[in-house]
């Protein structure tokens, strides 16, 4: 079972209210996830043309809580849903919408920080 699940993408194409709504299905750290969009996915398989990528911040969340990823800029806050469940609000910080093309597809990946590898690419040294 996935620990975090995409429930819906809401208010697509409207920067001030566009967001991805996710349910926490088991205790986990958001920092182990990233979310991307793609218009090229088929059969639920991501393509190599991922246009936007969001690395979630390190944050412990509990089963039964919700996470809202807002496309716009803002600061983290926690509140309650209409059913009094904890809702964590995180912000992508973009100046334009992500979910603006019919057929866009949201992909949620598990990418534990302990298993990530990165390299800064710069000019070749001679």
Secondary structure, 3 states (H helix, E strand, C coil): CCCEEEEEEECCCCCCCCEEEEEECCCEEHHHEEEEEECCCECCECCCCCCEEEECCCCEECCCCEEEEECCCCCCEEEECCCCCEEEEEECCCCCCCCCCCCCEEEEEECCHHHCCCCCCCCCCC
